[in-house]
């Protein structure tokens, strides 16, 4: 016994392992060299753009680029009383240059995020710069708007002179900074982002559950069917996967319209006496998304079900288990890897939906992606779009890591 | 139905219910794909059934309107170039990843697959922002680069799956008979994994041809693709010409799907 043990013990010459690794190195490098073009391509056209976009969530260039002298002048200010004359002079000089460069509006827009009213304060001072009389500027600023005399306003400018800001990221989770820089919850009427986040998670969860409830029995029936029929049924699952997402969404727009096919059928069957509002509703959005995601849930479950030997259920039955108990205690637990793979994939993909909520959903059904697009297209607020993207990416990547851990990237099959 | 002989009566009923349910789900899956076809040949501009008179007028509209034909052409060009790029890069990468001793395989795979799971809006805005200063927004090149990135995972997955059944001894046999690595690849490996590469290319084409969001951000009026044209149409006022476009897109998808199924069958046979 002892002899066999010593024979199977690992060989521990330290030189050998290193020599093996050295000998293997050219092969490893050659393998890596083949993958390198794709890796570099993805880094440049995919990872780098996303990285650059996400950094805009903390970038804060406006104040220190447009108000360089004010930034320096405010460095020594203690934040207690109205700053001295030299700060007002610096601001007047900065704003005069901003007016020449047409950057005052950019500054006003940025500061307005922090405190409503800042845009008009900046703009009115900029407009009235030429009218300033010689002598102390501070009283003339305060004469235009009393807020210039308050330390709170200057604290906002001082805080935003830093090249990075937590503002967008805090706002994306309904937090903000008070005058002293402490983190506080924002006012009830402005707290919209946690609602959007919760709604996104809720819709993705509903879609995942719906695809599981519809998909599990379907996968089960396909796995039971004789090979020829199963092949045909599988085609019916794969075909939608190949059809454009936009076309499927279009089909749902047509089906769900007030004068659409579903309402016509319901009316004809006498199931409803008046037309139902299905478009621009949560129900419509979840139905269309469930339709689009269903194959992603079915396929992994099906591929696991195919590996479960049919003899096991027969064995359970012959040992006295009732039909349901045999299914639930012997069969169902073995399908869990497929259920996990399918549901995680559907949940990840559902989080990032844009087209379907945009076309089928109402204002209350818009998900994070829709708000990201709106901040870019309508509000030109890149920081807020990037902060929401960080939030979405964080959720997506957490679940992707879980997926990699439980399932693995190599196990993804296409069709 | 597909039950052993010892099944009880209630089991049979239960099974019948499950099978009926599954068929209903399959109809739910496939039915909406075919809604667009009858509506695209309906004479009336309303989306109602039953259809009273048939006509090709919406297809005539489609092919006589320069906006639609230009967008179809743009889509075909962008999809062709991004497919070529993604297939080349993805196949090379899969060949490397499949080799024994590939370093950090799990991490590299996780990165290569990530374009599949990344929310497309983030990809689109990132590309819009990053490509802008490089002069690549509102160009076909920018769109092709972004679409190729999205398509690479599909090629990597299909080629890897065909390499998993490839016998590495064939490479060694070729080398032992005096062929260099390049010659072994083109005469032995490539013919055997070609079905995988073609499947990957078909998927890559479908990814680019159907993609809306990146194209929405990266293209101007001149590079507008068919899905973008459709998307703005649905947003404004859905009209029957969109049904004709949707039918054409679905036909292309089904053709690609049938092509892929045939290739799979050839590979097995």
Interface residues (C-beta under 8 A of the other chain):
Chain A: X24 X27 X28 X30 X31 X32 X33 X34 X35 X36 X37 X38 X39 X41 X42 X45 X46 X47 X48 X49 X50 X51 X52 X53 X54 X56 X214 X215 X217 X218 X220 X221 X222 X224 X225 X226 X233 X235 X236 X237 X238 X239 X240 X242 X243 X244 X245 X246 X247 X248 X249 X250 X251 X252 X253 X254 X255 X257 X259 X260 X261 X264 X291 X294 X295 X314 X317 X323 X345 X348 X349 X351 X352 X354 X355 X358 X359 X368 X369 X372 X373 X376 X382 X385 X389 X392 X393 X396 X400 X403 X404 X408 X409 X410 X412 X413 X414 X415
Chain B: X2 X4 X6 X7 X8 X11 X14 X18 X19 X21 X22 X23 X25 X26 X28 X29 X30 X32 X33 X35 X36 X39 X46 X47 X48 X49 X89 X90 X92 X93 X95 X96 X97 X99 X100 X101 X102 X103 X106 X108 X109 X110 X111 X112 X113 X114 X115 X116 X117 X118 X119 X120 X121 X122 X123 X125 X126 X127 X128 X129 X130 X131 X145 X146 X148 X149 X150 X152 X154 X156 X157 X158 X160 X161 X199 X203 X206 X209 X210 X212 X213 X217 X227 X230 X231 X234 X235 X238 X242 X243 X246 X249 X250 X253 X254 X256 X257 X260 X261 X264
